[in-house]
Amino acid sequence: MKFRKHKEKGTASRKALVIAVSLMLIACLGVGGTLMYLTDKTGDVKNTFTPAEVTCQVTENFDGSVKSNVNAQNTGDVDAYIRIKLVSYRVDSKDISKRIGGSAAVEFTPGTDWVLKDGYYYYTSPVAPGGSPEYALIDSITLEDNYGDQDGGRQVIEVIAEAIQAEPATAVEQAWGVNPANLQ
């Protein structure tokens, strides 16, 4: 009789194993069938990601010898930091398309919240889309109309503005190597 009980116990274990394997097989078929149904019946989803546009433009008044209200406007669609580079050189007094030698220094006091670093003037706060820095970089500067040295000529100041998205905060540091908020 002991032998029979042992045999019945082995049969019960085998039945439990078969039931467990059957249940796992049914579960796998159910999950697989559901995934196939969803893949077949679910339509394509469009990616509606729109990349940010980061652009700017120089704003200034110029009457031939005086530049005033030199600034930049954020023409993009996200908050951006702005920097400006001033490039000054001399041109022939009679033919302004002809560059000539001699230095053409730019001397002025930058507007509030503008900081000079490595040849660029950085505005230390982000500028909203459509906005400009609160204070102009240059209120007014008179260009040299006729240098009295050997080179002669007249002064030109080109204003070059750049913008970069304000978020993430590391974007400015990675692209420009500075953190405008820490330039104060």
Disulfide bonds with the S-S distance in Angstrom:
none
